[in-house]
Amino acid sequence: MENFENQNIEDQISINLDKKEDQFQSRIDMIELRASLEKVKAEIAKVIVGQETMIEHLLAALLSNGHVLIEGVPGVAKTITAKLLAKTIDVDFSRIQFTPDLMPSDILGTSIFNVKNSEFEFKKGPVFSNFILIDEINRSPAKTQAALFEVMEEQQITMDGTRYIMEEPFLVVATQNPIEHEGTYRLPEAQLDRFLFKINVGYPNLEQEIIIIKNQHENKQEDKTEAVGKVITARQLKSYQQLVKQIIVEAQLMEYIAKIIINTRENQFLYLGASPRASLALLTASKAFAALRGRDFVTPEDIKEASYAVLRHRVIVSPEREMEGLTADEIIRQILEGIEIPR
């Protein structure tokens, strides 16, 4: 009788353990997504040394179907990293070099008169692609920059009364140099707000610098892009983007996001706080970071990790604090430290 009771107790313990394991099992299958992203990282790592933060944020933007602004001094692999990322995905790619004389029609396209049928025909510009790299976006004046407003926000353009829809996936990655100001035009806040992320790219450390020099000396990479192959199809990418939308966000974490945004509006060091678009961007980006970690649920750490890239270009430091050397990142850090983390 005692053996029978002991057996029942053991069976019940086993059942309870199985239930607990089921509770911690992923409710959304993230295995393929994570494996594909690891392949992308491996391909980019064939050429790029370091810059893990930039690559992670680019992948998060890719999963979020959001645009990225990369800021850094010349020579820190901004452009080449974006090109390599595009090369790992089986989609159309176009690169636009912004210059002071670039016109909106050079980006969007223009109507050309066809002599054969005596009609105007619309010739599509380079923006009609899946992955667009805009190099030195602040080199062109406001008129040309404004040409991107509609296409970045609504994934469409309107020309001569006709609406043209962009084919998905659609991602814009732009670069700019924060140091050089001659011949540049500062992006207006409305344009900056179209970007999901602003990524600040720094210098490599000593060990990474040595590896870069050795690779160049040994001529391992004569043509850098040839070493990188395609690992994700357009259909896979779209399915991953849909998967990320399903990632679970608890109510208290949504409240946490709202508190962060509200604090930017009430912060005495900020002249301009974040808009509701920032709230939605932070929610979307947090899901993407959770997916990068192989989780089907968002944690406070995902939100904190996404906050800097989502908010740094959406807030404006007050002039007197900016003169004191206070940066947007430092204020965001203070805001995050001052809000209780939900448990």
Secondary structure by P-SEA (a helix, b strand, c coil): caaaaaaaaaaaaaaaaaaaaaaacccccaaaaaaaaaaaaaaaaaccccaaaaaaaaaaaaaacbbbbbbbccccaaaaaaaaaaaaccbbbbbbbbcccccccccbbbbbbbccccbbbbbbccccccbbbbcccccccccccccccccccccccccccbbbbbcccbbbbbbbbcccccccccccaaaaaacccbbbbbbbcaaaaaaaaaaaaacccccccccccccccaaaaaaaaaaaaaccccaaaaaaaaaaaaaaaacccccccccaaaaaaaaaaaaaaaaaaccccccaaaaaaaccccccccccccaaaaaacccaaaaaaaaaaaccccc
